[in-house]
Amino acid sequence: MPEPPWREYRGRSRIACGGRCVMARNMAIFYLTLGLIIICSALFFAFDCRLLAASLSPAVPAAAAVQFVFVLCCLFRTTCSDPGIVPRGTPEEAAWIEEEIEPPKAEPHGAYRPQPRLKDVVIGGRVFKLKYCYTCKLWRPPRASHCSSCDNCVDRFDHHCPWVGNCVGRRNYRYFFMFLASLSVYCVYIMVFSIANIAILAKAKDNLFDALKESPASILVALVAFFSIWSVMGLAGFHVLLMCREVSTNEDIKGVFNKKRNPDCINPFDRGDGCANCCYVLFGPTQPSLLNVRPWRDDENNSDGEPYADGVGAGVISNTDGGEFDDQEDNGARELSSAEGLLSNGAGAGGGRRRGEPQYGSTETASVAQAEELPIGQVRITKSERSDSRPVNWESPEL
């Protein structure tokens, strides 16, 4: 019985629950975040909600409970989601790419340093530069970057957030923003009603000091919420501006689409309207994970006894047009079907292939599809010399 794929994962992210959860290795600050939310909420429910429910309305603790659950759901969804990790190249792919790329030039003293490897691709009439990642052995998709904390290339990399214990990328960005927005509202809510609870006690006892002495947790919760509001709400507002411009934090820091530095630079991902950009980020489709870390199926095996990944039948590989290639057909048809058909099924770059089979072209196909926000299987390669220094043309039925 072969090892499940999640045991063969080579990055620093922690794979849990049989491949269902992907999170960072260092979770200390995440536990601090979780502890602050739970402890402050427990103090609020224990010391404030009883008097508020009797004096004002039972809806006050009920609304707080709903917000508390929603904040935790957004937090755990952000922490346990695959942020958009791009699978590393297999040894066969790495060897093939190394053969196609010129070796680095030696320096006068005999030592050499690898030069940055760039490739120009044309997508929808625009030229994008793909950078080769020496660690992951792949061409990074547009807007992807390598996270040094998790040791992964992440698609539409925004930043690595230790407070949520995970990278923030294409697949969990919306949940990260929902966590910030909901936590901002929740902090304001418990701060206001903690102060209201102190005011009610002070009015009943005719002394503010006696009110604070009777409910010291109220002032503690109000202070923690007050100081948290400035950082959380400020960060949420900053990400609202980024969403309106359709720019990630990483791109904003590097000034990739900064018109002051590059007046002629145009953001090809901007839809021309801030509201449309926000709606697409928050309500647009979630792309399937490219990281196949789920266990292999036991009920379907190939002729050599090796199991297929989920979504692939025994002896049959599907293409994008709905046809089938028999398992005995030549390798060229199988490689083309792996790059186009299996990726379109949501298995990811190499996720739906058989174990050990090269996935030539799959990473580049995924790169272009993600740049155009298209299903990966709809990308067509019109030029076979992909390692050439000239731009590579990619076409899609929707372009």
N, C-alpha and C positions, 0 to 999 in steps of 0.2 A: 504494500500500500504506500503510494508516494506521500510525501509531506504536503499538507495543505498550503496553498499559495501564500497565506498570510505569514507563515513561518519563514518563507524565503524573502520577505521584504527586507530591503537593504538600507532604507533610510533610518532616521533617528526617531520618527514618529512612533507612538505606541499603538499597536493594533490590539483591540480588545473585543470581547464578545464574539469570538469566531470570525473576525473580520468585519463586523458591523460597525464598530466604533474606531475612529482615527483621531488621535489626540497627541499633544506634544509630550515629550519625555519628562520635562521639568514642570510639575504641576503645583509647586509650592504657592505661587502668587494666586493661582486659580482657587486654591483652598482658602486663601485669605479673602478673596472676593466672595466666595460662597458663604464663608463664616460671617462676614459683616452683614450680608443680606439676611441670613437666617437669624442671627442674634438680635439685630435691630428689630426685625419683624416680630420675633418672639416677645421682646420687651414691650413693643407697641400693643400687641394683642393681650398681653397679661396685665399691663398697668393702665392702659388708656381706653381700650375698647369697651370695657365693662361700663364705665361712667358715660362714655360717649353714646353707647347704645341706649342707655336709660335716659340721658338728658337730651340728646338730639334725635337720633333715629337708628334703628337696627341696620339700616342700609350702610352706615359708616363702616362697621367691621366687615360687612359682606363685600363691599366694594374693595376694601383693602385686601381681603383674602383672594379675590379674583385677580387683582393686580399682582399680588405676590406669586401666585401660581403661574401667571403669564410670564413674569420676569424670569422665573426659574426655567420654564420651558424654553424660552429664547436662549438663555445662557447655556443650557445643556445641549440644545440643538446646534449652537455655534461651536461648542467645545468638542462634541463627539462626531461632527460631520467631516467628511473628506473635503478640504477646502478647494480641491481642484488639482491634486497632485498628478503630475505627468509621469507615467511609468518610465523607469530607466531603460536604456537600451540593453538588449541582450548581448552577450559576448560576440555572437555572430554579427549583429548589427554594428557593434563598435569596431570590429575588425574590418568590416566592409567599408565603413566611413573613413577609417584611418587609411585604407588603401586609396581611396578616392581623393583625399586631401593631401596637398603638398606637405612634406615634412618641414619643421621649423628651421630657419636659417641659423647657422652657428655664428656666435659672436667671435671677435678677434682673439679673445683669451681662451677659446675652446669651449666655454660654457654657452648654453643657449637657454632662452626662455620662450615658452610657447607663445606665439603671437595670437591675438584674438582672431577667431575664425568667424567670419561673417558670410552670410549668403543673402542675396537680394531675391525676393519673390514678388511677383506682380499679382495683386489680388484686387479685382474690380477696378483695374486701371491705376491702382496706387502701388507704389514700391514700398515694401516692408523689408527690414533687415532682420534676419534670424541669426541669433548668436548661438554658437555651439557651446554646450556645457561640458566641461572636461570631467565633472564629477558624475553626472547622470548619463553621459555618452549619448546625447541627443541634441537635435536642433530645437531650441526653445520656441514655442509658439509666440506670436506677437502678444505683447503685454505680460508675458510670463517672466518670472525671475526666480533665482535660486535663493532659498531661505537658508541661511547659515545655522539657524537654531534647529530646524527640523531636518536639514540636509536633503531637501527636496526641491525640485522645480515645480512651482505652483502657478497655474494658469490665472491670469489677471490678478497677479499678486498685489495685495494692498499693503499689508504689513504683518509682522508677527506680534500678536498681542498676548503677553504673559498673563494679563488679567483674566482672559477667557481660556487660557491654556491651549491655544491652537493658532495656526496661521489663519489669516483672513484672506480669502480668495474668491474666485468666481462662484463657487457652489455654496458658500456660507456667508457671503457678504450681507445679504438681506436680513439674515437672522441676527447678525452682529448689529446692524443698524436698529432693528426692532428691539434688541436688548437695550441699546443705549436710550432709545426714545421711551420705552416703557419704564426703564429704571429712572429716568429723569422725572417722569410724571409721578412715579411711585414715591420718590424722595420728596417732591413738593407736597404730595398728599399727606404723608405721615408727619412731615414737619408742621404743616398747618394744623392738623388735628391734635398733634402733641401740644402745641401752643394753646389750642382751644381747650384742651383738657386742663392745663395749668390755669387758664383764665377762669374756668368753671369752678375749680377747687378754691382759687383765691377769692372768688366772689362768695362762695359758701362760708369760708372761714374768715373773711375780711382781713386776710393777711397773706401776702405773697410768699413770705418766708415759710409759713406753716404749710402752704400748698406745695412748695418745692420739697419740704421735708417729708411730706406724706407720699409724694410720688417723684422720687429722684430720677427714676428711669425716664420720665417724660422729657426732662431737660437734656438728658444724655442722648436720647433718640433724636431730639430736635437739633442738637448741635452736630451730631454725625450726619444727619440728612442735609443740614445747611451747608456744611463744608463739602459734601459730596456733590451737591447740585452744581457748583461752579465748574468742576472738572467734567462731570458726566454730561451736563447740558451743553457746555462749551464744545465738547468733542462731538456730540450729536449734531450741533449746528454746523461744525466744520464739515462733517460728512454730508450734510444736506447740500452745502455748496459744491462739494466734489461730485455728488450725484447729478446735480443740475448741469455740470460741465462734462459729465461722463468721463471723469478722470480718477484714477486711483491715487492713494496716498503716495505710493512709490513713484508714480509718474509726476505727481505734483512736486515732490521734493527734488527730483532730478530735472524738472523743467522740460519734460519731453514735448509737451504741447504748449509751451510758454511763448506767447506771441511777442513778448517784449524781447526775448532772446532771439527768436526766430520769427520775424514778421510774416514770412510766407508759409509758416507751418500751419496746417489745417488738421484738426482732430477728425479722423475718418469715422470714429465711433460716435461722434456727437450727432444726435438726431435733429438738431436745430432748435429744439425747444426744451427748456429746463424741466417742464412738467412731463413731457414725453420721456425724457431720460430717467427721471425719478420713477415713473410708472413702469418702465421696462425693467429697471433694477429691482424694484420691489414686487412686481406682479408678473414679470416675464417668466418664460419657461426655465426650469432648472435643468441644466445639461446633465446627462448621465455621468457617473463617475468613470474615469479612465483607469482607475486603480482596481484591478481585479484581485481582491484579497479574500474572497469568499471561498469556502472549501470546494474541492472538485467533486463532481457527482460520481456516485458509485454504480449507478444503474446502467450507464452507457460507457462502453470502452471501445477503443479502436482495435484493429487487428493485432497490434503489438501489446495489448493489455494495458495501455496507458489511457486514463480517463480524459474525456473532453471537458472543457469548461462549460458553465451554464449557458444555455442558449444555442448550443451546437450539437447537432445530432450525430450519431455514429456513422462515419463514412460519407457524410454529406456536408458540403460547405456552401452556404447561400451567397448569392451576389445581390447587388442593389436592385436589379431588375426583376427579382423574384425567381430567377432561374436557379438551377442547381448544377454544381460540378461534381462529378463522381470522384471518389477518393483515388481512383487509379489514373486520373488525367494528369497531364504534365505539371511540373512545379511552377511554370510561369503562370498558368491560369490560377493555380492555388494561391500564389503570392498576390496576384491582382485582386482575387476575391477576398483575401485576408485584409488587404489595405482598404477596400471599399465596402465589402459586404458585412464583415464581422464588426467593423467599427460602427456601421450604421445601426446595428442591433443593440448598441449601447454597451458593448463589452469593453470598449476603450482600446487604447493603442496596444495591440497584442493581447488584449484581455480575452478574446474569444478564440484565439488560435490554440492549436494543440501544443502541449507542453514541449518545449525545446525547439519548436519550429521558428525559423527566422521571420521577422515581421517587417521586411524591408519596405520603406515608404510609409509605414503606418503613422509614425510620429510626425512626418511632414504633412501627411494628409490631415491629421488631427490639428496641426498648427494652423493650416489654412482655413479649415472649417470653423475653428473657434474664432479666428480673426473676423470672419464674415458673419458670425452668429448663425451658421447654417448647420443642418445635420451633417455629420462627418461623412456619411456615405454619398452625399451629393457632390463632393469635390472630385474633379477630374484632373488628372495629370496629363498635360499635353506635351511635355518635353521630358525625355527619358534621361538626359545627361544632367542629373540633379546636382552633381558635384562641380559643375562648371562654374566659372567665375561670373558668367553673364546671368542676367535675371532669368528666373524660371517663371514661365507663364502657367497660371492655374485658371481653370475655367469652371464655372458652375452653371447649372441650368437656370438659376434665378438671376444671374448677372447679365 
